[in-house]
Amino acid sequence: MREIRSINDQHTFITTVGGEIAHELSNAITARGNAHLVLTGGTIGIAVLSGIPIATVDWSHVHIWWGDERFVGHDSPERNCVQAHEAFVALVEARGAHVHAMPSTDDSLSLVAAAKAYAGELELFHSAGSASPAFDITLLGMGPDAHVASLFPAHPDAQQNGVTCAVRNSPKPPPERISLTYQAINQSRQVWLLVKDPGKHDALTEVLATQNDFAVPASAVHGTERTIVWTDDATLGSSS
C-alpha cells in the first residue's frame, strides 16, 4: 500500500522529508547498529538533502549509496554524486559516513564491468537471501515517462537480473548509465518517491492507478515495509 504525503510549500516539503530521513536513519541505527540510505539525483532529490538535520544522526553508522549514476567522468556535473556532494555528502562524510559512489569512466572499466563492480561492493553488505543490503530508505525521483533510477519503460536493459544493471542507449542523455535493479530497490525497507512537479501529473496518475507494471516503472518499485509518495497538490491534480 502506497502512502501519499502532499506538502505544497517548498521549504516545508524539504524540511519535512529531510527530518523524516534523519528520524528513520536514527531508528535503523538503534535497531540494527547501522543504516543504509540510497540517494537520487534531480532537482527535488538534491533539494531534500539540504533539509536533513545532520547533527541529529550518528553518521559513522550510515552507508550512503546511489540508485543510479551517469557513466561519465568522475567530476562531471551530470553525475548524481557530484550534484549531491556540496549539498550533503561532503558534510556527512566529514562526520564519518561511509560513501559508496558508483564508478565513473575514469576508473578504466567498461560499463558492464563498472556495474559489476558496484554489485560487488553491495554484496559486501548483503542481507540474508540477497546480494545487496536491505536498504533502510531508497529515495527515487520520477521522470515524466514514470522512469525511476535509470529503469526506463520498455527498455531492454531495465529488467536485468542481479542488483545492478548496465544501461545502454538511455532515452535520456547521457546514453550510458549504471542503475540498481528492481530486485535491489524492492529489497529496501522503505521506498520514497519524490514527485513535486505539475508536469508529471499524468505520469503520477498512471503510477497510482497501476501496480507492478514494468511499462510504468514507478509502479513496480516498493518497500518491504513502507512505500511513500512525497508530492504536492499541484502534481496530484487536487485542490489545496
GUSEPA-36446 format. One record per atom (N, C-alpha, C): residue in one letter; x, z, y. Coordinates in pm, whole numbers, plus 50000, padded with zeros to 5 digits. Example, Ala and Ser with C-alpha at 12.3 -4.5 7.8 and 13.67 -1.06 7.14 Angstrom:
! residues 2
a513195078049431
a512305078049550
a513205078049670
s512855070849775
s513675071449894
s512905078750003
This chain:
! residues 240
m500845000049881
m500005000050000
m500885000050125
r500644990450213
r501414989950337
r500784999050442
e501625006050515
e501175013850630
e501415005350755
i500455005250846
i500594997850972
i500785008051083
r501875006951155
r502125015551271
r502215006751395
s501235007551481
s501174999251601
s501525007551723
i502585003651792
i503045010551913
i503285000052019
n502575000652130
n502614990052230
n503794991252325
d504055003052376
d505125004752473
d506495002752407
q507334994452467
q508614991052406
q509525003252390
h509645011452493
h510505023152485
h510015032852379
t508705034952375
t508135043952275
t508345038452134
f508205025352120
f508445018851990
f509875021751944
i510845019252030
i512245020751995
i512585035351961
t512125044652043
t512465058652019
t511715064351899
t510495059651875
t509735064551760
t510365059851630
v510635046851621
v511265041651499
v512645047651480
g513405048451587
g514735054451578
g514685068951532
g513745076451586
g513605090451546
g513215091851400
e512335082951352
e511925083451212
e513075079751119
i513925070351161
i515105067051081
i515975079351063
a516275086151173
a517115098151166
a516475108751077
h515185110651091
h514465120751012
h514555117650862
e514315105250825
e514325101450684
e515735101950626
l516745098250704
l518125099250655
l518505113750631
s518145122450721
s518455136650703
s517735142350581
n516495138150559
n515775142450439
n516475137750312
a516965125350315
a517655119950197
a518945127550170
i519675130850274
i520925138450257
i520625152150198
t519585158650246
t519205171750193
t518805170550046
a518075160050011
a517555158549875
a518605153849775
r519495144749819
r520385138149724
r521855138649761
g522185144049877
g523585145449917
g524125133749996
n523405122449998
n523825110850076
n522615102250108
a522815092350192
a521715083450230
a522265069350245
h521415059550216
h521775045450228
h520775038450318
l521275032550427
l520455025850527
l520845011250535
v519875002250526
v520114987850537
v519654983150674
l520554976750748
l520244971850882
l519824957150880
t519134953250985
t518734939451005
t519214934851141
g519164921851166
g519504916551297
g518254913851378
g518364904951474
g517224901551558
g517074911051675
t516314906851772
t516174914551896
t515644928551872
i514534929651799
i513944942951778
i514754950951677
g515354944151580
g516174951151482
g517374957951545
i517994951451641
i519124957451713
i518634967951812
a517504965251878
a517004974551980
a516694988251922
v516094988851801
v515715001851747
v516935010451716
l518095004151695
l519295011951667
l519655020851785
s519375016051906
s519685024052025
s518765036152038
g517655036151962
g516725047351967
g516995058151866
i518005056351781
i518315066451680
i519045078051745
p518535090351734
p519235101951790
p520435105451702
i521565099951735
i522745100351648
i523195114551618
a523085123351715
a523595136951697
a522815145051594
t521665140251552
t520825147951459
t521115145051312
v522035135751283
v522315131651146
v523775134351113
d524055139150991
d525435140550943
d525865127050886
w526485118850967
w526805105150930
w527875104050824
s528605114650800
s529625114050694
s529005112650556
h527685114450546
h526975112850419
h526075100550417
v526295091450514
v525435079650526
v526245066950500
h525675058050419
h526235044750395
h525375034450466
i526035025650542
i525365015250620
i525605001750552
w524514994650524
w524564981450461
w523824971350547
w523864958550509
w523094948250578
w522234940650479
g521034936650523
g520134929150439
g520544914650425
d521184909250530
d521704895650521
d522754893750629
e523504882950616
e524544880150714
e524794865150722
r525144860550839
r525514846550859
r526974845050815
f527244834950732
f528594833050678
f529404824750777
v529934832050876
v530724826250985
v531924835551007
g532704832951111
g533864841251140
g533514855751164
h534444864751137
h534124879151138
h533734884251275
d534204877551382
d533884882151517
d532854873251587
s532174864751509
s531174855951569
s529974863951618
p529484860951738
p528284867951787
p527044864851704
e527124854751615
e525994851751528
e525864861851415
r526924869351387
r526874878951276
r526044891251314
n525184895351223
n524344907051247
n525184919551271
c526294920751198
c527104932851213
c527784933451349
v528134921851404
v528724921651538
v527684925851642
q526464920751627
q525384924351718
q525104939351715
a525204945351595
a524874959451578
a526024968751618
h527224963351629
h528404971851644
h528344980351771
e528134973851884
e528154981152010
e526964990552022
a525804986251975
a524584994151990
a524575006651904
f525305006251791
f525105016951694
f526285019251600
v526775008651538
v527705010251426
v528995017051467
a529585013151579
a530835019351622
a530665034251645
l529485038051695
l529225052251725
l529135060651598
v528415055451497
v528255063451375
v529485062751286
e530215051551294
e531455050651217
e532455061051267
a532455063351397
a533335073551454
a532945087551407
r531695089051362
r531215101951311
r531275102551158
g531935092851096
g532175093550953
g531295084950865
a530405077050924
a529545068550843
a530375058350765
h529905054950647
h530565045150562
h529895031650587
v530635022350646
v530065009750692
v530494998450598
h529504991550542
h529754980950444
h529274967650500
a530134960950576
a529794947750631
a529964937150523
m529134926750528
m529274915650436
m530504907350471
p531104900550374
p532284892250401
p531994881250502
s533064876350563
s532964865150657
s533814853650605
t533784842650677
t534604831150638
t536094834050654
d536434844750725
d537844848350743
d538424855550623
d537604858550523
d538064866050407
d538584857150294
s538734844250321
s539284834750224
s538494834450094
l537184835450105
l536294834749991
l535294823550012
s534894817149903
s533784807749913
s532504815549939
l531444808649976
l530164815349998
l529704822649872
v529814816149757
v529384822349632
v530234834649600
a531564833249619
a532454844549591
a532184856049687
a531854852949812
a531554863449910
a530304871049871
a529264863849826
a528044870549781
a528334879449660
k529154874549569
k529514882549451
k530334894849490
a531194893349590
a532004904749635
a531114915849690
y530084912049766
y529184922249820
y528364928649709
a527994920749610
a527294926349494
a528184936449423
g529464933449414
g530394942749352
g530514955749429
e530494954749562
e530554966949644
e529284975249626
l528144968649622
l526884975649598
l526894982749462
e527484976249364
e527474981749229
e528224995049221
l529164997149311
l529905009849312
l528985021649340
f527845018949400
f526905029549437
f525565027749366
h525605020949253
h524365016949188
h523565028949139
s522265026749131
s521345036449075
s521105033248929
a520585042748855
a520315040648713
a519405028648694
g519815019548607
g518995007948576
g519084996748677
s520014997748773
s520134987448876
s521594985248910
a521894973648968
a523244970649012
a523444973549160
s522504980449221
s522624983949363
s522074998049386
p522375003949501
p521785016949532
p520275016049548
a519605027149530
a518205028049574
a518265031249723
f518265020949806
f518385023049949
f517275032349997
d517615041250089
d516595050450141
d515685043450241
i516255035450329
i515455027350423
i516085013550432
t515285003250413
t515714989650439
t514904984350556
l515594981450666
l514964975850784
l514984960550773
l513864954250800
l513754939750794
l513004934450915
g513574924350979
g512814916651075
g512004906250999
m511224898551070
m510444887851007
m510414875751098
g510654863951042
g510594851751119
g509174846451132
p508964836551219
p507624830751235
p507134823251112
d508054820851016
d507674815050887
d507524825750780
a507554838450823
a507424850150736
a508654852550651
h509804846550685
h511014849650608
h511534863550644
v512174869850549
v512854882650570
v514274881350515
a515214889250574
a516624887550542
a516914872550554
s517554866450452
s517694851950452
s516974846150332
l515784851650306
l514914846950199
l513814838750263
f513964825550254
f513054816350324
f511994810950229
p510814807450282
p509744802150197
p510184789550122
a509924789349992
a510164777549909
a511624773049907
h512544781749946
h513954778049945
h514514780349806
p515254770949752
p515724772249613
p516654784049588
d517334788849692
d518264800049672
d517604813749684
a516344814049726
a515704826749760
a515364835349639
q515284829449520
q514904837049403
q516034838049300
q517264838249349
q518394840049260
q518324853849195
n518884854849076
n518974867749007
n520094876049068
g520124888749033
g521154897649085
g520704904549212
v521654910549282
v521304918249402
v521694911149531
t522524900849523
t522834892649640
t522664878049604
c522444869849704
c522374855449681
c523154848149789
a523724836949750
a524384827849842
a523364817449887
v523104816850015
v522074807950068
v522754796050137
r522474784350087
r523004772050145
r521864764550214
n522204756350310
n521204747950377
n520024756050428
s520334767350492
s519274775450552
s518474767150652
p517144768250652
p516364760950752
p516564766050893
k517184777650905
k517514783151035
k519034784151044
p519674778651147
p521124779051153
p521634793351174
p522884795751133
p523814786851062
p523374784450917
p523864773650856
p523324769550727
p523724778250608
e524864785150617
e525324793250505
e525164808050536
r524584815450441
r524294829550460
r524444837250329
i524574850250341
i524524859250226
i523304868150247
s522574870750142
s521354878950155
s521214888150036
l520634899850060
l520114907649949
l518964899749886
t518744901649759
t517644895049689
t516384903649698
y515274897749654
y514044905549642
y514274917649551
q515024915449444
q515274926349348
q515934938249415
a516964935549496
a517674946549563
a516814953149669
i516134945049751
i515284950549856
i514184959249797
n513584954649689
n512434961749633
n512814973949552
q514104976749541
q514534989449484
q514605000249592
s514454996349719
s514515005949829
s513375016049819
r513675028349852
r512605038449858
r511605034849967
q512125030550081
q511235026550190
q511695013050246
v510735004150267
v510984991450334
v510164991450462
w510844988950573
w510184988850704
w510314974850763
l509184968450789
l509154955650858
l508984958151008
l509894952651087
l509844954051232
l509354940851290
v508104940451332
v507494927951378
v506774930651510
k507434927751619
k506864930551752
k507054918051838
d506204908151814
d506314895251882
d504984887951863
p504184886151970
p502884879451956
p503004865551894
g504164859151909
g504364846051849
g504394846351697
k504474858351640
k504484859751494
k503144864851441
h502124864451526
h500804869351486
h500284862251361
d500354848951360
d499814841551247
d500564845051118
a501874845951126
a502664849351007
a502334863450959
l502214872951052
l501904886651012
l500504887450950
t499564880151006
t498214879850949
t498244875050805
e499034864650780
e499144859350644
e499814869450551
v500844876150601
v501544886250520
v500584897450481
l499804902350576
l498914913550550
l497754909950458
a497484896850446
a496404892250359
a496924888150221
t498234889750199
t498884884550079
t499714895250012
q499874894249882
q500754903349809
q501664895349716
n502964897849726
n503934892649629
n503894877549611
d503774870549724
d503804855949721
d505144851449781
f506004845349699
f507324841349747
f507234830049850
a506094823549862
a505884813849969
a505674820850103
v505384833750098
v505234842250217
v506174854050195
p507474852050218
p508474861850172
p508204876350212
a507734878750334
a507504892450378
a506414899350297
s505574891650230
s504534897650144
s505094902350012
a506324898049979
a506914900849848
a507974911749853
v508074918849967
v509014929949976
v508224942949992
h508724953349929
h508024966149933
h508964977349889
g508674989249934
g509445000749891
g508815007149768
t509625014649694
t509095021549577
t508245033449618
e508455038449740
e507685049949788
e506805046449909
r507325038550002
r506555035250122
r506945021350171
t505975014350226
t506205001850295
t505505002850430
i506265001850538
i505695003650671
i505904991050753
v504844986450818
v504934975650915
v504864981951054
w505984981351126
w506034986251263
w505744974351354
t504704975251437
t504264963751515
t503594968551643
d502854959751708
d502064963651826
d500744955951823
d499844959651912
d498514953651911
d498554938651941
a499474934452028
a499544920352063
a499944911951943
t500824917251858
t501244909851739
t500144910351632
l499504921651620
l498394922751525
l497204914251568
g497084912251700
g495944904651749
g494744913151777
s494954926351787
s493864935551817
s493974940351960
s492904945652012
s492924950852148
s493514964752148
s494114968552259
s494724981952269
s493674992452300
